[in-house]
């Protein structure tokens, strides 16, 4: 436009027409310039320029999609839409498939990406649109059309120990297992796709106990009678060496009453509390000196109404035994249980005679078995042996600081109570963030 204006000023015809004609031409050119708008940059984005009375101003806000890039191919089915905005008061993301059907999803907590509710279909084309609105009320948009990869042949199965609607104790860790070891460099990517929502909200963190298993526990025991939902969005996620997550996983569980057992070797008694109130005291016999019980915090792993303890192969004919057991509740992988032991009822409360288990009477064993759940915690104190981490679900045998170290992401504590940014009961429990 400027070149055209210069040409009019220099042209001899305009000068011969007199000052009035020249002024009219210049005025017309100026009006054309101030009312002009241009659109369509090299990257396909739209921009607006202009000013003056009656001219349309460009939106204050702007948006750009960084991933997936426009026209990208072989995009993982787990892809998130990553974007940046400037001067945006409101931002929304919409993803549609090739038929125009919207894909469900939600914005990340940091407001910089959007994640589909589930893995996208393989080998399909999608269009992502990011809309940013500034304080002027005008919308700026950015779009990216991309195609997902073909279904991979190497897929890793993801499973949960717990099932939907299961009721568990306040010490129950959430346990997720993978069918193949996840390389250390990929665990942070996986953990970013793992969310926990507790009602009411409770602070917690994921902890990798091995390359194939990750667990989650709150900072303190779960709140009694709360609900917990967790989701693992592994479907289509690259997990190293050409392997991808097979599918997504979601589980809803319920937390039961706060049924907590504490055993003191000094008194040879178990104190049982329910929702903070002492409800029973039980006489016990713990492990004798040659086979002491472990001191530490454990949880009930499994419950067996009737079973047989057989240690003949492990201990040999002199020390081994084969005994029928009632009301057995496993505490460690090494073979420590709470169980009824009618043969030691005469010394329970006075002497330790077991092979490391917590012996109780038949009557008390029956009562405990009827009231406990998988995940109920028990703490044993004052014995000659300390509980070894990994010997059972020993998540509560670690301090909170120790547990946090097992996260693949830096841990960020939640906002202080009363802060407007603190999570509500409807939002995910605080997670480590990058």
LINZILIN-V442136 format. One record per helix or strand. SS is the DSSP state (~ for helix, > for strand). FROM is the first residue (numbers start at 1). LEN is the number of residues. If there is no record, write none. Layout:
ss: [SS/SS]
from: [FROM/FROM]
len: [LEN/LEN]
//
This chain:
ss: [~/~/~/>/>/>/>/>/>/>/>/>/>/>/>/>/~/>/>/>/>/>/>/>/>/>/>/>/>/>/~/>/>/~/>/>/~/>/>/~/>/>/~/~]
from: [2/12/18/62/75/80/90/102/105/113/125/139/155/158/166/174/184/194/204/213/227/235/238/244/249/259/269/277/285/287/289/294/302/312/322/337/342/354/358/362/377/385/395/400]
len: [9/5/17/6/1/7/8/1/3/4/9/10/2/3/3/5/9/6/7/6/6/1/1/2/7/6/6/7/1/1/3/6/9/8/9/4/3/1/3/10/5/2/3/5]
//
